[in-house]
Amino acid sequence: MILEICASSYQSAINAQNAGADRIELCSELALGGITPSYGLIKKVIENVTIPVHVLIRLRSGNFTYSEDEFEIMKADIEMCKSLGCKGIVSGILNKDKTIDSSRTKELIALSHPLSFTFHRAFDWVDDSFEALELLMNMGVDRILTSGKCSTAQQGIELLKQLENVSKNKLTILPGGGINSGNVLEFKAAGFKEIHCSASTIEYADGVGAIAMNSVSFFDENIIVHSDFNKIKNIVDLC
């Protein structure tokens, strides 16, 4: 099987290559489900690894339904990745009703060409997995990253097997979510060609201050945070 490591830092990417992984999906902020990494991180990784690097194009956390301005940012990020020498793009867009936004996803695929295109785990939010699979096959998507609509790929393995069977080699079903050395052989025995995992470990940082720099209230997939016009205006008027 091909092993894709979800790397959210330069060190993670280097460790993936040195340990024998076949491919990297580069992102930032695993706690948010992954968002697009910085230009500097992409460039540094591309310059220092030889295995293929696919980059996640997801400009924020929350849902997978984007404004026109956000869509333009995503397209600009894809152009950047192509210029830096990335080998693949990982992205996808949904409508508000959690169906696949066909027109915009097609545009991302076309813009990514000739790079490989993976439709990411937004797939796990759609209601009809097989209708979505058929749609993505017809679009020419190379693979779908999915946990089988469960918290872990091991829990969703029966749906993953069904999707693999229906895809009939027209695209690759890429199981991801909680795969580790304790369950990887289950996916190998099931005949999957590729798997995805972060293989993360926790290391406590030195020199952390007494005041937290994160905000627990923002860690909620049901919200999208932005600076509010009226709040800004009220402060400006008082300055």
TIDRENMI-844803 format. One record per residue (C-alpha): residue number from 1; x, y, z; residue in one letter. Coordinates in nm, 4 decimals. Layout:
<rs>
{NUM; {X; Y; Z}; a}
...
</rs>
This chain:
<rs>
{1; {0.0000; 0.0000; 0.0000}; m}
{2; {0.0974; 0.3606; -0.0563}; i}
{3; {0.1298; 0.5467; 0.2740}; l}
{4; {0.0376; 0.9146; 0.2695}; e}
{5; {0.1350; 1.1085; 0.5805}; i}
{6; {-0.0636; 1.4160; 0.6771}; c}
{7; {0.2206; 1.6492; 0.7800}; a}
{8; {0.1421; 1.9780; 0.9515}; s}
{9; {0.5004; 2.0979; 0.9987}; s}
{10; {0.8384; 2.0884; 0.8300}; y}
{11; {0.9707; 1.8354; 1.0819}; q}
{12; {0.6694; 1.6108; 1.0217}; s}
{13; {0.7407; 1.6154; 0.6467}; a}
{14; {1.1074; 1.5306; 0.6994}; i}
{15; {1.0157; 1.2498; 0.9412}; n}
{16; {0.7658; 1.1118; 0.6895}; a}
{17; {1.0286; 1.0926; 0.4172}; q}
{18; {1.3025; 0.9529; 0.6401}; n}
{19; {1.0702; 0.6828; 0.7788}; a}
{20; {0.9808; 0.5613; 0.4297}; g}
{21; {0.6384; 0.7173; 0.3624}; a}
{22; {0.5408; 0.7370; -0.0035}; d}
{23; {0.3686; 1.0759; -0.0108}; r}
{24; {0.2921; 1.3809; 0.2014}; i}
{25; {-0.0309; 1.5727; 0.2368}; e}
{26; {0.0930; 1.9068; 0.3647}; l}
{27; {-0.1355; 2.1205; 0.5798}; c}
{28; {-0.1417; 2.3291; 0.8959}; s}
{29; {-0.3460; 2.3069; 1.2168}; e}
{30; {-0.4504; 1.9450; 1.2595}; l}
{31; {-0.6731; 2.0551; 1.5497}; a}
{32; {-0.8914; 2.2350; 1.2942}; l}
{33; {-0.9061; 1.9400; 1.0567}; g}
{34; {-0.6269; 2.0948; 0.8505}; g}
{35; {-0.6039; 2.4240; 0.6630}; i}
{36; {-0.3806; 2.5508; 0.3823}; t}
{37; {-0.0168; 2.5783; 0.4936}; p}
{38; {0.1887; 2.8934; 0.4465}; s}
{39; {0.3908; 2.9754; 0.1361}; y}
{40; {0.7091; 2.9452; 0.3381}; g}
{41; {0.6261; 2.5984; 0.4692}; l}
{42; {0.5277; 2.4697; 0.1255}; i}
{43; {0.8464; 2.6077; -0.0310}; k}
{44; {1.0712; 2.4689; 0.2436}; k}
{45; {0.9186; 2.1218; 0.2222}; v}
{46; {0.9283; 2.1087; -0.1584}; i}
{47; {1.2944; 2.2089; -0.1560}; e}
{48; {1.3943; 1.9431; 0.0965}; n}
{49; {1.1945; 1.6284; 0.0249}; v}
{50; {1.1936; 1.4051; -0.2795}; t}
{51; {0.8651; 1.2192; -0.2249}; i}
{52; {0.5489; 1.3744; -0.3781}; p}
{53; {0.3873; 1.6579; -0.1840}; v}
{54; {0.0131; 1.7194; -0.2104}; h}
{55; {-0.1131; 2.0412; -0.0516}; v}
{56; {-0.4423; 2.0950; 0.1251}; l}
{57; {-0.6387; 2.3897; -0.0137}; i}
{58; {-0.8802; 2.4802; 0.2647}; r}
{59; {-0.8448; 2.8426; 0.3641}; l}
{60; {-1.0310; 2.8221; 0.6970}; r}
{61; {-1.1972; 2.5874; 0.9411}; s}
{62; {-1.5727; 2.5427; 0.9646}; g}
{63; {-1.7857; 2.4343; 0.6725}; n}
{64; {-1.6872; 2.3677; 0.3106}; f}
{65; {-1.9165; 2.6286; 0.1561}; t}
{66; {-1.7284; 2.9343; 0.0402}; y}
{67; {-1.7982; 3.2899; -0.0686}; s}
{68; {-1.6827; 3.4147; -0.4081}; e}
{69; {-1.3900; 3.5953; -0.2447}; d}
{70; {-1.2884; 3.2784; -0.0602}; e}
{71; {-1.3116; 3.0811; -0.3840}; f}
{72; {-1.0758; 3.3264; -0.5541}; e}
{73; {-0.8282; 3.2847; -0.2677}; i}
{74; {-0.8412; 2.9059; -0.3077}; m}
{75; {-0.7681; 2.9355; -0.6783}; k}
{76; {-0.4756; 3.1676; -0.6106}; a}
{77; {-0.3382; 2.9159; -0.3590}; d}
{78; {-0.3567; 2.6411; -0.6209}; i}
{79; {-0.1635; 2.8566; -0.8668}; e}
{80; {0.0983; 2.9158; -0.5967}; m}
{81; {0.1306; 2.5421; -0.5288}; c}
{82; {0.1780; 2.4693; -0.8982}; k}
{83; {0.4502; 2.7331; -0.9236}; s}
{84; {0.6342; 2.5830; -0.6259}; l}
{85; {0.6401; 2.2325; -0.7754}; g}
{86; {0.3772; 2.0504; -0.5730}; c}
{87; {0.2564; 1.7195; -0.7166}; k}
{88; {-0.1058; 1.7280; -0.6055}; g}
{89; {-0.3930; 1.9330; -0.4701}; i}
{90; {-0.6318; 1.8244; -0.1930}; v}
{91; {-0.9548; 2.0235; -0.1865}; s}
{92; {-1.3296; 2.0295; -0.2473}; g}
{93; {-1.6381; 2.2455; -0.2109}; i}
{94; {-1.9912; 2.1701; -0.0912}; l}
{95; {-2.3202; 2.3473; -0.1397}; n}
{96; {-2.5138; 2.4654; 0.1654}; k}
{97; {-2.7257; 2.1494; 0.1492}; d}
{98; {-2.4030; 1.9439; 0.1795}; k}
{99; {-2.4083; 1.8194; -0.1774}; t}
{100; {-2.0961; 1.8564; -0.3870}; i}
{101; {-2.0626; 2.1951; -0.5555}; d}
{102; {-2.0002; 2.0500; -0.8998}; s}
{103; {-1.9231; 2.3656; -1.0935}; s}
{104; {-1.6706; 2.5021; -0.8478}; r}
{105; {-1.5072; 2.1658; -0.7815}; t}
{106; {-1.4713; 2.1153; -1.1571}; k}
{107; {-1.3031; 2.4543; -1.1779}; e}
{108; {-1.0561; 2.3580; -0.9064}; l}
{109; {-0.9791; 2.0298; -1.0822}; i}
{110; {-0.9224; 2.2063; -1.4144}; a}
{111; {-0.7011; 2.4689; -1.2515}; l}
{112; {-0.4994; 2.1995; -1.0736}; s}
{113; {-0.4286; 2.0083; -1.3963}; h}
{114; {-0.1910; 1.8360; -1.4590}; p}
{115; {-0.1465; 1.7823; -1.0851}; l}
{116; {-0.3240; 1.4991; -0.9069}; s}
{117; {-0.6511; 1.6039; -0.7396}; f}
{118; {-0.7856; 1.4527; -0.4173}; t}
{119; {-1.1353; 1.5389; -0.2952}; f}
{120; {-1.0925; 1.5718; 0.0800}; h}
{121; {-1.3048; 1.4709; 0.3771}; r}
{122; {-1.5847; 1.7103; 0.2911}; a}
{123; {-1.6985; 1.3876; 0.1250}; f}
{124; {-1.7884; 1.2556; 0.4710}; d}
{125; {-2.0524; 1.5291; 0.5088}; w}
{126; {-2.2567; 1.4387; 0.1999}; v}
{127; {-2.5820; 1.2485; 0.2507}; d}
{128; {-2.5582; 1.0140; -0.0484}; d}
{129; {-2.2049; 0.8775; -0.0650}; s}
{130; {-2.2585; 0.6765; -0.3806}; f}
{131; {-2.4194; 0.9608; -0.5729}; e}
{132; {-2.1237; 1.1783; -0.4712}; a}
{133; {-1.8807; 0.9032; -0.5730}; l}
{134; {-2.0371; 0.8774; -0.9189}; e}
{135; {-2.0214; 1.2541; -0.9583}; l}
{136; {-1.6556; 1.2719; -0.8607}; l}
{137; {-1.5633; 0.9814; -1.0874}; m}
{138; {-1.7223; 1.1639; -1.3803}; n}
{139; {-1.5301; 1.4801; -1.2906}; m}
{140; {-1.1972; 1.2980; -1.3147}; g}
{141; {-1.0998; 1.3180; -0.9477}; v}
{142; {-0.7982; 1.0956; -0.8775}; d}
{143; {-0.8871; 0.9958; -0.5218}; r}
{144; {-1.1289; 1.0575; -0.2359}; i}
{145; {-0.9994; 1.0961; 0.1194}; l}
{146; {-1.2661; 0.9587; 0.3523}; t}
{147; {-1.3164; 0.7927; 0.6894}; s}
{148; {-1.6283; 0.6171; 0.5653}; g}
{149; {-1.8469; 0.8793; 0.7359}; k}
{150; {-1.7329; 0.7708; 1.0814}; c}
{151; {-1.5027; 0.9182; 1.3432}; s}
{152; {-1.2323; 0.6738; 1.2343}; t}
{153; {-1.1691; 0.4833; 0.9145}; a}
{154; {-1.1709; 0.1582; 1.1090}; q}
{155; {-1.5267; 0.2286; 1.2232}; q}
{156; {-1.6234; 0.3209; 0.8675}; g}
{157; {-1.4441; 0.0359; 0.6933}; i}
{158; {-1.7598; -0.1354; 0.5632}; e}
{159; {-1.8670; 0.1760; 0.3738}; l}
{160; {-1.5093; 0.2234; 0.2572}; l}
{161; {-1.5106; -0.1287; 0.1146}; k}
{162; {-1.8388; -0.0593; -0.0657}; q}
{163; {-1.7036; 0.2630; -0.2117}; l}
{164; {-1.3877; 0.0833; -0.3217}; e}
{165; {-1.5949; -0.1841; -0.4938}; n}
{166; {-1.8188; 0.0655; -0.6740}; v}
{167; {-1.5292; 0.2862; -0.7858}; s}
{168; {-1.3975; -0.0021; -1.0012}; k}
{169; {-1.0526; 0.1528; -1.0255}; n}
{170; {-1.1889; 0.4758; -1.1798}; k}
{171; {-1.0492; 0.6572; -0.8777}; l}
{172; {-0.8725; 0.5652; -0.5548}; t}
{173; {-1.0558; 0.5445; -0.2243}; i}
{174; {-0.8066; 0.6766; 0.0314}; l}
{175; {-0.9046; 0.5701; 0.3862}; p}
{176; {-0.8004; 0.8205; 0.6501}; g}
{177; {-0.8791; 0.8841; 1.0148}; g}
{178; {-0.7212; 0.7022; 1.3073}; g}
{179; {-0.5154; 0.4575; 1.1021}; i}
{180; {-0.2120; 0.3318; 1.2916}; n}
{181; {0.0215; 0.0344; 1.3275}; s}
{182; {-0.2437; -0.1468; 1.5304}; g}
{183; {-0.5084; -0.1513; 1.2558}; n}
{184; {-0.3233; -0.0896; 0.9284}; v}
{185; {-0.3243; -0.4589; 0.8353}; l}
{186; {-0.7047; -0.4524; 0.8325}; e}
{187; {-0.6914; -0.2030; 0.5461}; f}
{188; {-0.4216; -0.4003; 0.3674}; k}
{189; {-0.6262; -0.7196; 0.3935}; a}
{190; {-0.9297; -0.5332; 0.2565}; a}
{191; {-0.7328; -0.4532; -0.0592}; g}
{192; {-0.6976; -0.0753; -0.0312}; f}
{193; {-0.4173; 0.0605; -0.2473}; k}
{194; {-0.3460; 0.3682; -0.0362}; e}
{195; {-0.3927; 0.4845; 0.3227}; i}
{196; {-0.3680; 0.8238; 0.4936}; h}
{197; {-0.2687; 0.9055; 0.8518}; c}
{198; {-0.0769; 1.1620; 1.0544}; s}
{199; {0.1039; 0.9156; 1.2847}; a}
{200; {0.1238; 1.2027; 1.5325}; s}
{201; {0.2840; 1.2098; 1.8712}; t}
{202; {0.2534; 1.4804; 2.1353}; i}
{203; {0.5622; 1.6652; 2.2523}; e}
{204; {0.5217; 1.9354; 2.5132}; y}
{205; {0.6798; 2.2671; 2.4227}; a}
{206; {0.9297; 2.4495; 2.6395}; d}
{207; {0.8980; 2.8158; 2.7271}; g}
{208; {0.5204; 2.8420; 2.7125}; v}
{209; {0.3816; 3.1509; 2.8849}; g}
{210; {0.1272; 3.1562; 3.1652}; a}
{211; {-0.1423; 3.3103; 2.9438}; i}
{212; {-0.3004; 3.0879; 2.6767}; a}
{213; {-0.2761; 3.2126; 2.3192}; m}
{214; {-0.5621; 3.0003; 2.1847}; n}
{215; {-0.9343; 3.0467; 2.2311}; s}
{216; {-1.1486; 2.7453; 2.3132}; v}
{217; {-1.4608; 2.9290; 2.1920}; s}
{218; {-1.3261; 2.9274; 1.8339}; f}
{219; {-1.2806; 2.5481; 1.8223}; f}
{220; {-1.6269; 2.4768; 1.6894}; d}
{221; {-1.7017; 2.3527; 1.3367}; e}
{222; {-2.0446; 2.5146; 1.3543}; n}
{223; {-1.9007; 2.8661; 1.3508}; i}
{224; {-1.7079; 3.0857; 1.1092}; i}
{225; {-1.5232; 3.3718; 1.2763}; v}
{226; {-1.4637; 3.7107; 1.1142}; h}
{227; {-1.3968; 4.0646; 1.2270}; s}
{228; {-1.7287; 4.2457; 1.2533}; d}
{229; {-1.7789; 4.5784; 1.0700}; f}
{230; {-1.9955; 4.7361; 1.3376}; n}
{231; {-1.7644; 4.6353; 1.6213}; k}
{232; {-1.4653; 4.7760; 1.4346}; i}
{233; {-1.6549; 5.0978; 1.3523}; k}
{234; {-1.7543; 5.1459; 1.7151}; n}
{235; {-1.3916; 5.1182; 1.8232}; i}
{236; {-1.2722; 5.3462; 1.5408}; v}
{237; {-1.5220; 5.6128; 1.6470}; d}
{238; {-1.3779; 5.6064; 1.9981}; l}
{239; {-1.0134; 5.6254; 1.8920}; c}
</rs>
